[in-house]
């Protein structure tokens, strides 16, 4: 089997509500999605998606994905997509770095491999749990009142896990954490995501002031060096996601004890092939995980669910799904959808969902 054609589509995915990070430091209203269709001489077609969270969140943006695919396409055409390591190495040689641009091609190849084998991707990766994965909300709001309202909106959709955005103001963050903990229901999981919004002193002040609550913080500071510097000075569990980009990051975090949880964002780390190695590092070191797409449609959510299903139930806290935040559905209700706050693994071979191609408009590029 060989890859014969790569077609690239671009589509805007508007958010249902305006979304803020770090207490209003960054605002987002629409996502720039890239859909990649990979065709083969065996008649099997795979789909991949790359949707960064805007252009200002991390070093990744929609036009960069499309430029990266253009650069890598000549090196990928003619390869067997079932041999995902061969494709990975070809992309890494053609374009060092730029992992987020490689993710949609990797995803499409896994989709093809699963279809060829007659298995869901998660089973192709070695075997999957069928335990539904809790969906974590993403609560981007500026005030305590707005935070309460957003959490209530997700509760009405069945969500029992919430990622609450904080950061940037010590007094406000302490008040928000305490307010959310006051309204937390039994059995709910709440992660306080700072999105790199604290300096070292701000992190220590908030973490010390809320120590009695035994809460978990995600990405409290900008870099792994910052997180390492404050690590001996607080008792709160830490999750790392923005600073978890490469396998080297994962091994450093595990070796130096910088975090108790990995937040694996598939688009950020380069796709399923690279993310699976991070999963194994985490499991070998007793580190739990959240799994998520950086953003995007049900295709990106399905990819995250497949990886999450390969993690033992006790070690996978939740998946983050973006589909409930969007006003556009490119797959007409198909694929893994929210059922009482959980996603159920598709039994369909491959990814388990493809887009309605007519909704994507004309391709922006084709490589053959």
Secondary structure, DSSP 8 states (H G I E B T S, - for coil): --EEEEEEEEEEEEEEEEEEEGGGTEEEEEEEEEEEEEEETTS-EEEEEE--STTTSSS--HHHHHHHHHHHHHHHTTS-TT-HHHHHHHHHHHSSS-HHHHHHHHHHHHHHHHHHHTSBHHHHTT----S-EEEEEEE--SSHHHHHHHHHHHHHTT--EEEEE--S-HHHHHHHHHHHHHH--TT-EEEEE-TT---HHHHHHHHHHTGGG--EEE--SSSHHHHHHHHTT----EEE-TT--SHHHHHHHHHHT--SEEEEEHHHHTSHHHHHHHHHHHHHTT-EEEEE-SS-SHHHHHHHHHHHHTS-GGGEEEEE--GGGBS--TTTT-SS--BTTEE----SSBTS----GGGS-S-SEEE-
